[in-house]
Amino acid sequence: SAVKMNSSIRIGSLSLPAGRVLPNALVKSNKTNYSSRPTTRLVRHLPRAVEAESIENSTPSPNVEGVDSTATEPELEYVQPKDLQNTLVTNWKLLWALPWRRFASGSVLTIKLSGQIAEIPQGRFSSVVSLPELSLALRKAAVDPRIKGVCVKIDPLSCGWSKLQEIRRHMDHFKASGKYSIAYLERASEKEMYLASAFGEIYAPPSASVSLRGLSVKGTFLRGTLDKIGIEPEVRRIGNYKSAGDQLLREDMSEYQREQLSALLDDIYAEFVEGLAKARGKTCEEVEAIINEGIFDMERLKEVGMVDDLKYNDEVEDLLKERTDGKEDELRFVKYKKYKKVNPTAFGLPGNKGKKTIAIVRTSGAIVGGDGQNNVITADKVIAQLRSLKKNKKIAAVVLRVDSPGGDALASDLMWREIKKLGEEKPVIASMSDVAASGGYYMAMGCNKIVAEALTITGSIGVVTGKFCTADLAKKIGYASETISKGTYAEILNDARPFNTVEAELFDKAALHAYASFRDKAAESRGMSVERMQEVAQGRVWTGKAAAKIGLVDSIGGLSRAIRLAKEAAEISEDDKVAIREVSRSSASPIQLLTGRGATMQALLAMASLTFGGSASQSALSQVAQMVGAEAIGNSMLSVYDSNLVAGLRAGTCMAQLPDFQIVGSVECKEEGKEPSVNGFGAEEESIF
């Protein structure tokens, strides 16, 4: 059975005809059947449906009733160890620690952060810092009687702003223990300073390169390059703000893209200024004045209070010697690589033991169809994990951590379906990381409740699809092909010619159908009318803070808040202990680590594969690409996410993917393919730097 939608909804130049038939599954009320738990009731915490209004005469609504977006209570509460018996138990457990996990009491924990910060715990062969392992190390250090403080060297970072917010939250928790915290900077811009401001003290050498000049965002456009090499993109993107296709279709920024990127920039800049002002004891106006002054002299930066003092690394070491319990001229320290292996059970931290368990499933990377490799999300792997947790009676609730710009629309839908089915048995709470947009939001909207950081990039409810016509390129390089077919649409993906009228009409209808399906499921999942969802969809990207105001997100916070909501939804008493179980782990092999991630090569090969798929044509296109600037195509104009988009379009796949953009400071991390050292501050065992 089905119901009929009488109103016509326009999407750009296309329209959803009046009287379109929608399945009942997309418009029925949110009723959840927990047949396997007849004595337990789960409250879904979804916003109520909003009365439909005219799309043309309305603006995005403020936060709807039921959305917990204004929660202000501390997410991580530090509890001072009081019980003498607990202290003795901790010391007894530490006494029997494995020899390679022991270190001298009265030490400082030293950490080096640079480049990427992974969302998923890393394997034994990886040297990449992961957010969950770093967060746990800081929580352990806060109550570890052997640790007197923490000192972190922050090099240029290439992670998103949301991960920085989570680390800042854990640093606030650590500082509540009364232990000292020091950040050391040599090369830094806005992201590094934003993180460093969460520490009690900030030091930098007199010759440091610390740049505070503001934030910027840019879009990249390939149309001019494609024209030169003879490739005609025939791309359909549904939604005025779905600018993923603009990278291939345009040579400049559309007004819709300019509008949404400007809004993102405003939100992130405001949060950056406010965070810096609060941490450094200044007003937002004072911080903005410092930024606009364009300070390059470190003495001036010290004068305005952005750093506490100017010290070289050896001087910081001397400072730490005075604060540790070593002998004269001895610095006691333990490096992160060693300390992260310390068993947290020794400290009685929450989440180690409990009658019931909350599982954390982490998903990170572009969403791809098929099997895929590391650093991507595949439906088969995620669905297998969810089904296993569904059968496990010890699992009371699941937190789905999402860090993805989207990708394959079919894979996104399959995972959404499995998440909804799991939610019928036990609560599933989404926790958004740096980005959970398009296909990433598709996954999150299947959960009972969504938690996002204020600076999470989310939304982008829209699709992009199309193909590439390579007739001109084939002519330039002397490549020829002929196709014999049966069926009206048999050659719809033939890259040797453009769409004809009939094929173009079918492609438009298929793209609109995919968008309507995404939008309607989002409306049903969020308890909104389709008309209201249409206002905030159309491919538009939002920060988590803005998304909470329009009902796309329920609560602002990090993983700890999501765990708390999962516990409440599972009707576990606040006093009852629960075990937290991480079920995801990266499986990078030693060979992959030796050869590197190769983002540039992946991007260039993806660009080559969009033509004919054969090795000969790839080689020919690679030569053409070199003539027009392979360095530009490989390194800046085509990211790994773009290569996923290009590969999907070449296969005629409907893509639910975020456009490629990054809001950065005045100094960017240029070591994207290089994994950071985490063996303390440096590679040499003799020095912490």
N, C-alpha and C positions, 0 to 999 in steps of 0.2 A: 504494500500500500504506500501511498505517497500523498503529499499535500502540495497545493499549488501556490506559488508566490505571484501575486497579482501586480506588484510594482516593478517597473523597469529600472535597472541600475546601470548607470553609465560608468565605463572604465576607460578613461582616455577617449579614443575615437571609436571604441567598441561598446556594445551594450548587451546586457543580459535581457533577453526578450521577456515581455510581460507574460505571465502564465507559465514560467519555467517550472518544471516539476522537480521537486527535491525529495529525496528519500526521507521517510519519517525519522530515520536514525540521526539526521542532521538537525532536526527541529524539535525533537522530543525533550521533555524536561530532564534535568540531571537527577535521575534516580539510580542509586547504587545498590546492587544486590550482593550481600556478603553471605552467600549460601554456606560457605565452608566455616563461617564463624557466626552461628545463629544467635549467640548470646552477646555479641559485641556490636556496638553501633559506631559507625565512623562518620564524623561530620566533615563534609568536603571543603568547607570554607571557601566556596566560590561566590563571586559577586552576583547579586541579583540581576535579572534581565532588566535592561533599561528600555523605557518606552521608545518606540521608533519615531524618528522625526525626519523631516525633509533633509536629505543630504546637502542639497544646495544651500539651505538657509541655516545650517547649524555648524558649530565648531566642535572640536574634540571635547568631550565632557571631562570635568574634573573627576577626581577619585570617586568611584562608585561605592555604595554602601557595602560593607563587609570586607573591604580591602585593608589589610593591616600594613599600610605603607608608611605610617607615621610613628612606628614603634621606636621609642627612644631609650629603653632600658639597655644597660650594657650587655653586649652579646657574650663577651668572655669575662667572667667574674673571677678574680684571683682570690683564692682561699688560703690564708696563711696556715701552714702546718702548726698545730697547737699541741696535739696530744703527744706526750713524751713517749708513750708506747709506740705510736706510729713512727716517731723519729728513730727509735731504737730498731724497729723492724726494717726501716729503710736502710739504716747503716749496716744491719746484719746482711741484708740482701746484696748490698754493694760490696761487702767484704768477700762474698762468694762469687763475684762477677768473674767472667772468663778473663784470663790474663790480658788478652789483646783489647779488652774493653775497659781496662782500669787506667786511671790517671791520678796524678797527685791532687790532694785536696787543696783548696785555695787557688784554683786555676781560673783563667779567663777563657771563655769559649770564643774562638776566632772563626770567622766565616768570610768567604769572598763571594760576592754576587756580581755576575757579569753576563751579558748576552741574554739568552732565553731562560725563563723559569718554567719548567714543565708542569703541566696540570696533573699528569699521571705519575705515580711513583716509578722510579727508574730501576732497571735491572742492575745486577752486580757489576757488569762491565761498563756501565755508563758513568761519566763524571758530571752529568748535568744535574743541577739543583732542581728538585721538584718542590712544588708548593706544599703538598701534604707532609713531606719529610721535614722540610724547613719549619713548618708550623709546629709540628710535634717536637722538634729539637728545642724550640724556644719555650714551649710549655714545660718540657722536662727541666730545662735549665733554670726556670723560674723557681722550682722547688728542690732542685738538686743541691744538697748542702756542700758539695765540692766546688760548685760554680760561684764565683764572686761577682762576675759581670760578663758582658758580651761585647765584643769589638768586631765590627763588620766593615770590610773594605768594599765600597760600592763603585764598580766600574760602569761604563755605559751599558744600559739595559735595553733589551728589545722586546720585553713583555708588554702586556696591556696594563691599563690603569687599574683595573679591578683587582688584579693580583697584588698590586702595590697596596691597595686598600686593605686586603686581607693580611698582608705582612705587617702593615702599620697597626692593625688591630691586635695582632699577637705581640707586637713590641709594646703597646700600651699595657697589655696583660703582664708582660715581663717586668716592666718598670714598676708595676704595682707591688712587686716583691721587695722593693727597696734596693735592688742591686743596680749597679751602674751600667750604662749602655753608651757605647761610643761608635760614631760613624766616621770613617776616614775617606775623603774624596781626593782624587787627583784629576780626573776628567769627568765632568758632570754637567748636565743641563737640568731641565725642569723635572723630568721623571726621577732622576737620581736625587735631586734636592728634596722633592716631595717625599721620597722614602727616608732620606737622611733626617728630615725634620722630626720623624717619629722617635729618634734617639735623644737621650738626655744631653749628649755633647756631640758637636760636629767639629772635626779638625781637617785642615787641608794644608799642603805645603805652600810657601809664599809664591811659588811659580805655577801653582795649579791652574788648570783651565776649567773654570766654573762659569758657565754661561746661563744667565737668567734674562732672557729677552722676549719671552712670550711663547705662545703656541701657534701652530699653523696646520692647515690641512690642505691636501692637494689631491686632485683626481688625475689619472693618467688616461690618455686616449690614443688608440692604435689606428684610427681610421686613415690618417695620412700615410702611415707606414704600409698598411694593407693595400691602399691605392697604388703605391709605388711598386709593390711586388706583384700586383695583379690579382688580389683576392677581394671579392665582393661579399661582405657579410649580409646575410638575409636573416636578421634577428627579430624576433617578436618578444617584447617584454611587456607584461601586463601589470599595470599600476603606474601612475604618473611618476612616482618616486623610485621605481625599480630601475636604478641607474646601472645595474650590472651590464646590461646591453649597450649602454652609452659608451662604454670603453671601446667597443668595436664599431659603433655606428656614428659617433660624433668626433669632432676635432676640438670641441670646447665643452664647457660645463653648461648643462641646461639650468633653467631657472629653478625647477623643482629640486635638482640636486644641490644647487647653491643654497636653497632654503634649508634643506635638511642638514647639510654639512655645517652651515652657519649655526643652526640650533645646537648641534652636537658640540661644536667648538665653544659656544657660549656656556653650556652646562659643564664641560670639562674644565674650562678656564676658571669658572666661578668656584668649582670644587677645589681646584688646585690652589687658588689664592686663599680661600677660606681655610683649607687644611694647613697651609704654610703659616698663615697669620695666627691661628690658634696655637700651633706648636711652638712658634718663636715669640709669642707674647706681643703680637702687634695687631693693628687694625688692618682690615682688607685694603683700605685706602693707602696705608703705609707700604704694604707689600706691592701694590700696583705701582706706586711711585718708584720703588726700588727696581721693579722690572723695567719700567719705562726709562729709567736712568741709563740703562745699558752698561752696567758696571763691568769692567774688565780687570781692575786693580784689586787684588786680593785684600790688600789693606783696607780698601774702601768697603769691601764685602764684610770684613770683620767689623768695621766701624758701624755699619748699619744693622749688625746683629744677625746676619745670615750664617756665619760660622762663629764658633766660640774663640778659636785661637788659630794661629798659623804655625803648624808644626810639620817637620819632615817625618817620615815613617820611623826613623830611629828615635826621634824625640817622643813619638807616641809609644814606642816600645819602652822607653825609660819611664814614661808616665804609668804604664801598666805594671812595671816592676814594683813600683811603690804601692800598688793596689792589690798585689797578689802576695801569697804567703811563702814565697821562695826565699832562699838565702840572698845575701847581698849580691847584686848584679845578676840575679837569676830571675828569669821570667817563666812562671808556670802558666802553661796554656794547653788547651786541648783543641784540636782542629775538628771542624765540622764533619769531615769524612769519617773520623773515628767516633765522634760523639753521637752521630745519628744511629749508630748500631747499639747504643745503650738501651737496654730493655726498659720500657716505661712502666712495667709492673712493679718495679722497685719503689716507685713514688706514689702508688695508689691513685694515679690520675683517673678522672672519670673516663669511661669508655673502655676500660680494660676487662672488667668482669660484670656479669649480670645474667639474670635468668633469661632475659630476652635480648635479641640482637637487632640492631639497625645496620643494614648493609649500605655501603656507599659504592655506587657504580659510576665510574668516571669515563666520560667520552670526550675525546679531544681530536680536532683536525677536521678536514673537509669530509663530507659525507659522499661516499662513492658506492656505485653498484658493484656487485660481484664480491670477490674475496678481498682485494686490496692488500696493502702491506702495512708497515708501521706508520704511525702519525696520521692515520685516517680512521674514519668511522665506517664500519660496514654493518649492514642490517643483520646478516647472519650471526655475527659475533655478539652483537648487543642482544638480539632476540634470544640466543642460547643462554646468555647470562641471566636475563629476566625470567625465563622459564625455569631455570634452576632455582632461583630465589623464590619463585612462586610455589614450588614443591617443598621447599625447605621450611618445616614447621617452626624451626627455631628463629626464623627471620620474622620480626613483628612489623617492620616497615622498611622502606627503601628510600634513600636519597639519591636522585639521579643528578649527577654533576655534568653540566653541559658547557663545553668550550668549543664552539663550532660556528663558522660562517654559513653553514649549509652546504648544499651540493645537489646530489641526485634526489629528485622529488619522489620517485617511487620508493627508494630506500627509506626516505624520511617518513613516508606514509606507513610503510610496513612496521617501522619501529613505533610510530604513534599508536598504531593499532595494538601492538603488544603491550605498550605502556598502559593503555586504557584497560586492557584485560587484566593486567597485574593489579591495577588500582581497584578492580572489583573484588579482589581477595584481601589485599592489605594496602595501607596508605603508601602513596608514592609522592614525594616532594621534590620538586626541581630546584636545583641550586645553580644559578648562572655564574660563570666565570667572566673572562674578558669579553667574550662575544657569544651570544646565543641568538643568532638572527637567521631569518629565512628558514632553511631546513633545521637549523639549531632551535629556533623557536617552535617549529613544527613538533619536535620531540618534547620540548618543555610543556607545551600546551596540553599534552596528554596526561600530565600529572594532576594530582588533586589540588596542589597549591604551588605557586612559583615564587621563589626568593631570588632577588637580583641585587648586586652591588649598585650603588648610586651611579657608578661610571661604567656599568656593563653596557655593551652595545647590543641592542635587541630589536625585535620587530621584524621589519622587512618581509611582511606577509605579501608575497608576490612571486611570480615565476618569470623565467626567461627561457626561450627556446629558439631554434632556428637552424640554419646550415650555412656553409660557405660555398660560394661559387668560385671555382678556381680556373675558369676557362681562359682568362687573360694570362695567368701565370703559366698554364700549360703551354700556351702559344709561345711565350717568351723563352721557355726552356726546351721547347721542341718535344713536348710530351703529348701523346695522342691516345684517345680511347674511344671505343664505340660500345653502346649498350643495346641489347635486344631485350624487350620486356613484354609481358602480358599483364593487363590490369591497369585501370585508370591511374592509380597512385603508385604503381610499382617503382617509378623513378623519382618519387618525391624528394628523396635524399641524394639524388644524383648531383655530385658537385661539379659536373662538367657543364651545367647550364643552370640558369636561374629558375625560380618557380614560374609555372604558367598560371593563368588566372584561376583555374580550378584548384590547383595545388595550393596556391596562396590562400584561397578562401578556406580550404580544409585546415591549413596550418593555423590560421587565425582562430577558427572555432575550437580547435584542440587546445590552443594556448589559453583561451578564455575559459574553457571547461576546467582545465587544471587549476587556474586561478580561483574560479568559483568554488571548487572543491576544497582548496586550501582555506579560503576565507570563511566558508560556511562551517567547516569543522572547527576553525578557530572561534567562531561565534558560539557554536554549541559548547565547546570546551570551556569557554570563559563565561558562559551564561549571559551572553549579549544577543541582541537582535542582529540579523544580518546587516540591516541598514546602519546600525551603530558601529559594527565592526568595519564596514566599508569606509567609514570616516577616518579610521586610524590605520587602515591597511594600505592598499595601493603601493606596496613595496617600501613604505616609509620606515626609516631607521630612527630609533629613539634611544636615549640613555635610559638606564634602569630607573633613575629618579623620575624622568618624564613618563616612562611606561607605567609606573605605579599610579600616576595621577589620572591616567585614562583607562585603567582597568586591565592592561595587558600583563601586569605583574601584581602580586598580592602583598609582598613585604620587601623591605630594603634591608639587606644584611648579607652575611657570608654563610659559610658552611655550618657554623655553630648554630645560627638561627634556624637553618633548615633542619638540622638534627632535632632541635627543640620542638619545632612544629611537627616533625614526624613522630616524636614521642607523644605529644599531645593527641595527635590524630589516632594513634594506636591505643589511646586511653591507658597509657602507662603513667602511674602516679609519679609526681615530681620527685618524690623521695626514693623511688625505686631505681636501682642502678641498672644500666643497660650496657651491653657490649657493643662497641663500634667496630665493624668489620669492613676493611678495604678489600674489594674483590677484583680491582683492576690493577694491572702492573704492566709497564712497558717491557717488550721482549726484544729489544735491539740486540743483535748478535755482535760479536767482536769484529766480524768482517765489515758489517755496516758502519761500526764506529771508526774503523781504520780508513774506510773509503770516504767517509763523510756523507752528509745528507745530500749534497749535490743539487741544491735548489735551482741554480742557474742552468745546469744541464737538463734537469727535468723540464724546466720551462721551455727551453729551446727545442727539445725533442717533441714536446707537446705542440709547439707552434708548427713544427715540421709535419707532425702526424695529421694536422687538420686538412691536409690536401688529399692524398690518395692512400696513405697507409703503408705503402711499400717502401722498402729500404732504399731503392734507387731514387724514388721521388723525394724521400726525406733528405738524402744527400744533396739532390739538386736544390731543394728549398733552402737547405742550410747554407749553400754557397750564395744563393740570392740574399739570404738574411745577412750574411757577412758583408755583402756589398752595400746594404742599406744601414748597416750598423748593428751587428750581432750583439755587441756589448750592451747597447741600449735595450734591445729586445730581451736579452737574457737576464740582465741584472736589475733593471728598474721598470721596464714597461710591461713585463709579464711575470707576475709572481706565481708561486706554487698554487695559490687558490685560483688564479686566472687560468693556469694550465688545466686544472680540473674543470673549469667552465668551458674552455675550448674543447677539451676532449669530449665533454658531454654534448656540446652543440654539434660536433662532428658526427656523433652517433645518433643525432636526432632526439636526444634525451631532453625531457622537460626538467629544467634546473631551478631549484629553490635555493638561490645563493646570494649572499651579500656582495655588493660591489667592492672592488679593491680600493681601500683608502686607509690612511693611518694618520692620526693626529699626533704630531711630534713636536718636540722642543727645538731649540736652535742648534743642538748637536745631536745627531743620530748615531746609534750603534751601528758600526760598519762591519761587525764580525758575525754576520748572521749564520754563516756556515760553520763557525768555530764553536766548539763546546767549551764552556767556561771551566776554569780550574776551581775545584772546591776543596783541595787539600790544604785547609787553612787559607792563608792569604796568598801563598805562592807555591811553586813546584818544589822549591828547595826545603828540605826538612829542617835545616839549621835556622831559618828565619821565618817569622810569621808573615812577613810581607813578600 
